[in-house]
């Protein structure tokens, strides 16, 4: 019997409970998703820099959010993925009072949720940026009006409270995981806070309990907003310990997601895109993290790590290999594609697609555009 897209994808998510006994030590900070029955591939869509809620008090802002939803719906219907990754800057929190932030986050994930597709998210520098008063809000008397959630009502007769402290990662993640069966997002270990979105997801064969995963996906919070734009040494140690626990022999391929590119992206950035790099836009310099605390060195020494995927730079969508002399691994460094109509830049929107194939294993990627065109295919090799 043919499964509907919703039921089929929901079954992928629910099936991870079947292997809890086999992976009890591994699932403390991660979940397990599975290939669909009869499918040799597992497909991931990356939505980067959606910037929902930007200039929400104008006519322009809501129109951009509607355009972003259209881009996501087009990509999801064309690609029919097994997982969606929200790769940071899902909202523009510096434009959003606290009371509104979760509403815009919900709007951003709604095209994925409506299709019954599991998703995972990491935070970007705009997701919990300090709130700043837009000049448009100020009246002739210099007193800005209250602009909180429109659907709020007051039973007490008192004026609704408005908070303008900005929305922090903990608030967003609490909303993200609360009562959400499809969300794979996790806070991660408390000792890593204020860094929040640090966790992993394992991709396993369909209903083959206790067989080794086909791939491990790691998610890291690269900072920004409420704290410096870095992957800290504590996060590096968490990754080292976790990878050793769930993949001690580096026998399972791994890919990593975070928002702000590391300094290594600056080192491999092409002056113009040509082989071995693959992509279509190279319109700005890499805006890298503020400091490097060892994550790149660790990844380069793990032959199982095939690629890192980031967002942040709206005008870049290339993949380039990084192979320092002392590395044991050709590590591919990739940008996603700017998916949202919020944020800077007038380049056409789209999304990066990742496809994992099982038996024999292969890892491929391409860009799917808002006009349905496909370009920049690449097969990752070690």
N, C-alpha and C positions, 0 to 999 in steps of 0.2 A: 504494500500500500504506500502510495506517495505521500510524504509528509508535507504539510504546509510550511512555508519559510519560518513562521513564528514557532510552531511546534518543534520543527527540526532543530532550530538554534537553541530553543529552551532546553531540549533534551541534551544538547552538548554541554550546557552549563550544569544541569542537574546531575549528570552522570559522574561528576567528580566525587560525589559522596561515596560511590562504589569502591573507591580506592583509598579511603581514609585509613583503613587498617594497614595498608602497605606503605603509606607515606605519612604516617602520623607525625614523625619528627620533622618532615619537610613542610607540612601544610600549616605550621604555626604562623608563618608570615606570608603565605601564598595560597593560591588555589590551583585547581587543575581543570583545564578545558580539553575537549577531545575533538578529533577529526569527526566529520559526519560519516554516518554509515555508508560504505561503498565509495567514499570520496578519497582519492589519493593525495589531495591537497588541503591545506588550511590557509585561509586568506585573511590578512589583516589590513584594515584601512586606517591611515593616520590623518587626523584632522588637526591642523596646527594653526594657532593664532586666530581664533574665531572672533575674539574681542566683542562678545555680546554685551549690550548695555552701554556702549560708547555713545556719548552725546544723546542719551536717552530722552532728554527734555526738549529736543528739537524734532522737526519732521524728518531730518536726515537719519538720525540714529535708528529708529524702528525699521526704516526701509532697509538699512544695511543688515539688520538682524534677519529680516525676511529673505534678503538675497543670500545670506549665509546658509539659512535653512534650505533654500532651494539648491545650493551647491551640494550640501550634504545628501539631500534626498536623491539628487541625480546620481551621485557617486555610489550611494548604497544600492540603488536599484540596478545599476549597471554591473556592479562588482559582486553583490550578494555575499558580503564577507562573513566570516565566523567570529571576528572580534574587531572592535573599533578602539583605537587608542587616541585619546584627547591629549595632545602633546604640549599643553601649557598655553597660557594666555587665553583661556576659555572665555573669560570675561575681562572687561576693563574696569577693575574695581576702584581705581582712583576717580572714576566718574560715577560711582554707585554708592549711595548710602548703605549702611549695614542692612537695613530692613529690606532692601531690594535685591541683594546679591544672589540669594538662593533662587529667586524667581528667574533671573537671567541664566543662571547655571542650568536650571531645569529646562529652559527654552533651548539651550545649546545641545543638551543630550536627548531632547525629545524625538528627533528623527530616528535616532538609533533605538531608543527605548520602544517607540511605536512599532518597530519591525521585529522586536523580540531578539535583538542582537546583544550579546554581552559586550561590555566596554570596560576600559581601564583608563585612568587619568593620572597625569603628573601636573605639578603646579609650575607656573611661569612667573616672571617678574611683575606682570600686571594683575595677576589673580588676587593678590592681597596687597596691592600698592596703597599707600596712605590716601585717604579721600582728600580731594582738593576742591574747593568751591569754584564752580565755573562762573566766569564773569557774567554770563547770561542770566544767572539766578538773582543778581542784585537789583533791587528796585531803586527808584529815584531817591528814596530815603536811606539807601545803603543797607537795608535789612532784607536778607534773602527769605523768600517764602519757604514754608515746609514742603518738601517734595518726597514723601515716603510712598509706600506701596498703596496703589489706588484702591485695592479691594479690602483694605483694612477698615474695620468698623469699631466703634467704641460703645460698649454697653454702659460704661460708667458715666458718660457725659463729659469726661475729661478729654482735653485735647490729646490726640495721638502723640506718643513719644517718637522722636526721630533721633537716630544715632548717626553721627557723622565721623566716627573714629576710623572708618575703613573696615574692610572685612578681612579677617586673618585666615590662614590656612586651616587651622583647627576648626573654625566655624564651617568652612566650605566642605572639608572632609567629613565632618559629622553629618552634614546634610547629604553628602554624596552616598554614604554607606547605609544611612538609616532607611530601613524597610525597602531596600532595593535588592531584589533577587538576582538581577542581571549585572550589577556593578561588581567588578573585580577589584576596585580601588581599595587600598588599605592605608591606615595611618603609618604603619611600620613601628619599629621599636621606640619606646618612649624616650630612651636615652639619646636618641638622635634629634629630638625636638630642639629648636623650632623647625628644623627640616621635618617634613611630614610624609610625603608620598614616596616611601622606600619599601618596596615589597617585590614579590616575583609571582609569575604565573607559569605553570608548566603545561605544555601542549603534548597530549598523549594520544596513542592510537584509540580507535573507537571501541569501547567496551572490552578492552584487553587488560584486565586488572593486573596490576603489579608489573607489567612490562615497562621497561625504561621509557621515559618521556622521549618524544621526538625532538623537542627543543625547549629550552628554558628562556623565558623573557624576564628581564630585570628592569625595574622602574626606580629612578632616583630623582630626588628633589634637588635641582641645581640652584636653588635660592632665588633672591630677588624679592623686591617688595619690602617685606618686614625684616629681612636680614641680608647679609652680603651675598653676592652672586658667586657662590662657590659650591663645590662638592667637598665636604669637609673630610678630614682624616678619619673621623669617627665613622662616616659613611663608607669610606674606603675599607675600613676594617670590618664593617658589617658585611659588605659585599664579599670580602675575602673569606670570612667565616661561613657565610651562607653558601657561596659557590663550592667551598670545600665540603660542606655538609651534604648538599644535594647532587653534586657532580664532582666527586673527589678525584676521579681519573681524567677529568676533562673529556670524557667520551661523548657527552651530549652537547650538540651545538648550542650556542648562546647568542642572543642579541640584547642590546641595552637601549633604554629610552630615557632621555631627560630633555629639558627645554633649552637651556642656554649652552651654546657650543663651548667646548674646552679650548685651551690655547693651541692644541694640536690641529684644530681646524684652520687656524691662521697659518700654520706651517705647510699644510697641503693645499691651501686655497690657490686655484689656478688663475693666471692672468686672463686666460681665455679657456673655455672648456674644450678640451681635446683629450684623446685617449692617453692614459688609462681612465681619466675622469669621464663621467657621464652625467649629462644634465642639459638644461635648456636656458636657464637664466643665471647670470652672474653679475648682478647689477649693483652690488655694494660690498664693502669690506666686512669681514667677519667681526661681529660684536661678541667677543669672547668673555668668559668668566673672569672675575677679578684676580684669581690666584689659582694655582694648581697644587693639590695636596696628595697626589699619588695615584689618582684613579686611572690615568692613561697608562702609566707604567705598569700597573697591575693588569689592565686589559690586554696590553701588548704582549705580556708574558703568558697569557692563557690562549693556547691554540684553539680552544673551543669557541672563543668569542669571534664572531664573524663580522659584526657591524654595530655601529652606534648610530642612533637616529635622533635628531634634534630639530627644533623649530627656531623661533626668535628672530632670525633674519628673513624678512618677507621677500627680499629680492634675490634669494639664493635657493636653488633646488638641486644642486649637484651632489654626486657621490664621488669621492676620491679615496684611493688606498693610502694607508699610512704604514710604512715599513721601516722604522729606524734600524740601524745596524745591530743594536743589541736586542732586538725583538725576535720572538720566536713565531710571530703571527703576522700575516698581512691583514691588518684591521681596516675595514672600510668605514669611512666617516661620511655620513649622509645627512643632508637637510631634507626635511619634508617639503611640501609645497604650501604656500600661504592659502588657507582654505576660506577664511572669513573676509567679509567686506568691511568689517571694522579694522582699525589699525591703518598704518601708512601704506602707501604704494598703490599703483593702478595696474599692476600686472594681473593677467588673467588668473582666476582662482582655480584650484584643483586639490588633489590629495595624492599622497604617496601610497602605493599599494605594496604589500609584502606577501609573497606566496611561498609557503613551506611545502615541499613535497616529500613524502615518505616512501622509502623502498623503490628505487634508490633515493637517498636524501639529496635535495637541492634547495637552494635559497635564491629567490629571484625578486626583483622589484621593478616597478614602473610608475609613471605619473598618469593619473586619469584626470582630465580637465573638465571644467564645468560645461563645456560644449560637447562632451562625450568623447573627445579625441584622446588617444593614448600615445605617449611618447617616452623616450629615455629608458628603454628596457635595459636591465643589467642582471647578470648572473654573478653572484658573489663567489669568489674562489679564494682558497687559502694561499 
